[in-house]
Amino acid sequence: MLWWYKLHIIFLIGIVNLCESSGKVRLVDVTTLTLYRDKYTTGRRSASIPQIQCVGGSAKGKFEPRVVQCYNRGYDGNDVQWECKAEMSDQYEFGEIRISCEGYDYPNDPYILQGSCGLKYNLEYSHDGQGNYDKSKKVPNAPPYEDEYGSFKLSTVVIFLLFLLLIYCSCMQPTTGNDRTRRSGWGWDQGPPPPPGNGRPPPPGFKSFTR
């Protein structure tokens, strides 16, 4: 009877250990991570976080991939080297990437909690994308109506100047013969004024006196 009781205890302990270790994975054995934009990581000792987070880069906020796959490219003795890929336009590319996973029993545990890995990355413009981005920042050419308006203002100024030139030329024209005759009269000619009555003899009954 005692041996049956011991066997029962051992069986229960095995079940508990099996349940506890069901999500325990060695990090270096993970070959591929598939992460989604609208999903969160699994948390046991810490809170869950988004599986994909853009934290910087020249193109931050311009695009966010829906799915990212990260591949284990080897272990350098300190950490796993990851390479991440996603479907995105040629004008974008990943910059710095960082994969973080929750240690199963403690922070630097070589075993991690399955499903606890998340990606933080910088999104950068590629060479072609940077060229397009620089072009978009340049001031666009003036619309056609602005060019027409500028031509209209120039033509108006030219017409106004021609009008002033015509007025000036009309004022500078030589005076006519009638003007010269009129101006050679009293007040203009240096000679004596003409006699009264335009040189005709005085009317009858009129007597002139001289000194």
C-alpha positions as CSV (number, residue, x, y, z in Angstrom):
1,M,0.0,0.0,0.0
2,L,2.9,2.3,0.8
3,W,4.6,1.8,-2.5
4,W,1.3,2.7,-4.3
5,Y,1.1,5.9,-2.4
6,K,4.7,6.8,-3.3
7,L,4.0,6.0,-7.0
8,H,1.0,8.3,-6.9
9,I,3.1,11.1,-5.5
10,I,5.8,10.6,-8.1
11,F,3.2,10.6,-10.9
12,L,1.7,13.9,-9.6
13,I,5.1,15.5,-9.4
14,G,5.8,14.4,-13.0
15,I,2.6,15.9,-14.2
16,V,3.3,19.2,-12.5
17,N,6.8,19.4,-14.0
18,L,5.5,18.5,-17.4
19,C,2.9,21.3,-17.2
20,E,5.4,23.8,-16.0
21,S,8.0,23.0,-18.7
22,S,5.5,22.9,-21.5
23,G,6.4,26.5,-22.5
24,K,10.1,26.2,-21.7
25,V,12.3,26.5,-24.8
26,R,16.1,27.0,-25.1
27,L,16.7,30.2,-27.0
28,V,19.5,29.0,-29.2
29,D,17.3,26.2,-30.4
30,V,14.7,28.7,-31.8
31,T,15.3,28.9,-35.5
32,T,12.5,31.2,-36.7
33,L,10.2,33.7,-35.1
34,T,7.0,34.9,-36.8
35,L,5.7,38.1,-35.3
36,Y,2.4,40.0,-36.0
37,R,1.6,43.6,-35.8
38,D,-1.7,43.2,-34.0
39,K,-0.6,40.5,-31.5
40,Y,1.0,40.6,-28.0
41,T,3.7,38.5,-26.5
42,T,3.1,35.8,-23.8
43,G,4.0,36.9,-20.3
44,R,4.5,34.9,-17.2
45,R,6.9,37.0,-15.0
46,S,6.3,40.3,-16.8
47,A,3.6,42.1,-18.7
48,S,2.8,41.3,-22.4
49,I,4.0,43.8,-25.0
50,P,3.3,44.2,-28.7
51,Q,5.2,41.6,-30.8
52,I,6.2,44.4,-33.3
53,Q,7.3,47.9,-32.3
54,C,8.9,50.6,-34.4
55,V,11.1,52.7,-32.0
56,G,12.9,55.0,-34.4
57,G,14.5,55.6,-37.8
58,S,14.2,58.2,-40.5
59,A,11.0,56.6,-41.8
60,K,9.3,56.0,-38.4
61,G,5.6,56.3,-38.7
62,K,5.5,56.1,-42.5
63,F,5.0,52.3,-42.7
64,E,4.5,49.4,-40.3
65,P,4.7,45.8,-41.6
66,R,1.9,43.4,-40.8
67,V,4.1,40.3,-40.4
68,V,7.8,40.0,-39.7
69,Q,9.8,36.8,-39.8
70,C,13.2,36.7,-37.9
71,Y,15.8,34.0,-38.5
72,N,18.4,32.7,-36.1
73,R,21.7,33.2,-37.9
74,G,23.9,31.8,-35.1
75,Y,25.1,32.3,-31.6
76,D,28.1,34.5,-30.8
77,G,28.6,33.2,-27.3
78,N,26.6,36.0,-25.8
79,D,23.4,36.3,-27.8
80,V,21.6,35.0,-30.8
81,Q,22.2,36.9,-34.1
82,W,18.8,37.6,-35.8
83,E,17.9,38.6,-39.3
84,C,14.4,40.0,-39.8
85,K,12.5,40.3,-43.1
86,A,9.0,41.6,-44.0
87,E,7.0,42.5,-47.1
88,M,7.5,46.3,-47.6
89,S,8.2,48.8,-50.4
90,D,11.7,49.1,-51.8
91,Q,11.9,52.6,-50.3
92,Y,12.0,51.2,-46.7
93,E,14.4,48.9,-44.9
94,F,15.1,47.7,-41.4
95,G,17.8,49.5,-39.5
96,E,18.8,48.4,-36.0
97,I,16.7,45.4,-34.7
98,R,16.4,44.0,-31.2
99,I,14.7,40.7,-30.2
100,S,13.8,40.4,-26.6
101,C,12.4,37.3,-24.9
102,E,11.4,36.6,-21.3
103,G,13.8,34.3,-19.4
104,Y,11.9,31.3,-18.1
105,D,13.1,31.4,-14.5
106,Y,15.2,34.6,-14.4
107,P,16.1,37.4,-16.8
108,N,19.2,35.9,-18.4
109,D,17.9,32.3,-18.3
110,P,19.1,30.5,-21.5
111,Y,15.6,29.0,-21.5
112,I,12.8,31.3,-22.5
113,L,9.0,31.3,-22.3
114,Q,7.6,30.2,-25.6
115,G,5.7,33.0,-27.3
116,S,7.4,35.7,-25.2
117,C,9.7,37.1,-27.9
118,G,9.1,40.6,-29.4
119,L,10.8,42.8,-32.0
120,K,11.8,46.4,-31.6
121,Y,13.2,48.0,-34.7
122,N,14.2,51.2,-36.5
123,L,12.7,51.8,-39.9
124,E,14.9,53.6,-42.4
125,Y,14.6,55.0,-45.9
126,S,16.5,52.9,-48.4
127,H,18.8,54.7,-51.0
128,D,16.0,55.0,-53.5
129,G,13.5,55.9,-50.8
130,Q,15.7,58.6,-49.4
131,G,16.0,60.2,-52.9
132,N,12.2,60.2,-53.3
133,Y,11.8,61.7,-49.8
134,D,14.3,64.5,-50.5
135,K,12.4,65.3,-53.7
136,S,9.1,65.5,-51.9
137,K,10.5,68.1,-49.5
138,K,11.4,70.5,-52.4
139,V,9.1,73.4,-53.2
140,P,6.9,72.4,-56.1
141,N,6.8,74.5,-59.3
142,A,4.4,77.3,-59.4
143,P,1.0,76.3,-60.8
144,P,0.0,77.4,-64.3
145,Y,-2.3,80.0,-63.0
146,E,0.5,81.7,-61.1
147,D,2.7,81.8,-64.2
148,E,-0.2,83.4,-66.1
149,Y,-0.8,85.9,-63.3
150,G,2.9,86.8,-63.3
151,S,2.8,87.4,-67.1
152,F,-0.4,89.5,-66.7
153,K,1.3,91.7,-64.1
154,L,4.4,92.2,-66.4
155,S,2.2,93.1,-69.4
156,T,0.3,95.6,-67.3
157,V,3.4,97.3,-66.2
158,V,4.7,97.6,-69.8
159,I,1.4,99.1,-71.0
160,F,1.5,101.6,-68.1
161,L,5.0,102.7,-68.9
162,L,4.2,103.1,-72.6
163,F,1.2,105.3,-71.6
164,L,3.5,107.5,-69.5
165,L,5.9,107.7,-72.4
166,L,3.2,108.9,-74.7
167,I,2.1,111.6,-72.2
168,Y,5.7,112.8,-71.8
169,C,6.3,113.0,-75.6
170,S,3.1,114.9,-76.1
171,C,4.2,117.5,-73.5
172,M,7.6,117.9,-75.1
173,Q,6.3,118.6,-78.7
174,P,7.3,122.1,-80.2
175,T,4.7,124.8,-79.9
176,T,2.6,125.9,-83.0
177,G,2.8,129.2,-84.9
178,N,-0.3,130.6,-83.1
179,D,1.3,129.9,-79.8
180,R,4.4,131.9,-80.8
181,T,2.3,134.8,-82.1
182,R,0.3,134.9,-78.9
183,R,3.4,134.7,-76.7
184,S,5.2,137.5,-78.7
185,G,2.6,140.0,-77.5
186,W,2.5,142.0,-74.3
187,G,4.5,140.4,-71.5
188,W,6.7,138.3,-73.8
189,D,8.2,140.6,-76.5
190,Q,10.9,143.0,-75.2
191,G,9.6,145.8,-77.6
192,P,7.0,148.5,-76.7
193,P,3.4,147.5,-76.6
194,P,1.3,148.0,-79.7
195,P,-0.6,151.3,-80.0
196,P,-4.2,151.4,-78.9
197,G,-6.7,150.4,-81.5
198,N,-4.2,148.4,-83.4
199,G,-2.7,151.6,-85.2
200,R,-6.0,152.9,-86.6
201,P,-6.7,156.7,-86.4
202,P,-8.7,157.8,-83.4
203,P,-12.5,158.2,-83.9
204,P,-14.0,161.7,-84.5
205,G,-14.2,163.9,-81.5
206,F,-11.3,162.2,-79.9
207,K,-8.3,164.3,-79.1
208,S,-4.9,162.9,-78.1
209,F,-2.6,164.8,-75.9
210,T,1.1,164.5,-76.0
211,R,3.7,166.0,-73.7
